[in-house]
Amino acid sequence: MIVRLADERDIPFLVSVVSKMISELVCPEYINEDESVLEEAVGNFLTHEIIETVVAEENGELIGFFTALYSPYQWNPSRMCAEEQGVWVKEGAPLLTMRRLWRFVERRMKERGVSVIFAKTRAGGPESIKRIYNRFGMAPFQTYYTGEVR
């Protein structure tokens, strides 16, 4: 398995996965599902220096990704934080896929001086992600609510 930073050749894969994730959201009506808009959004993930997407590849097939946004922590700007923006592992992928993605991202976070990470789960998302985050030493902190500003 190869774990690496994503690049432009990964855009079609990331768009297809993100599109599927959007279709499973509880309230996706305000998210533009147009493929060209998603391609632009994913392209932004690959060009902004504060966002990184890491992919896991096996036998030439992409089987997972993890996207993180880096910024100063709002309540203590002297500390850098990372916020998970999306994570996905293909059903049936090797069991160590998420762990390998996490180790790569963790190394990148340390290189950036990150001292705290926030990760979330989608409403209706798999329960397994909660167990995985717990194994990585994370604990529930808050609940996000999402809605459209009217």
Secondary structure, 3 states (H helix, E strand, C coil): CEEEECCHHHHHHHHHHHHHHHHCCCCHHHCCCCHHHHHHHHHHHHHCCCEEEEEEEECCEEEEEEEEEEEEECCEEEEEEEEEEEEEECCCCCCCHHHHHHHHHHHHHHHCCEEEEECCCCCCCCCHHHHHHHHCCCCCCCCCCCCCCC
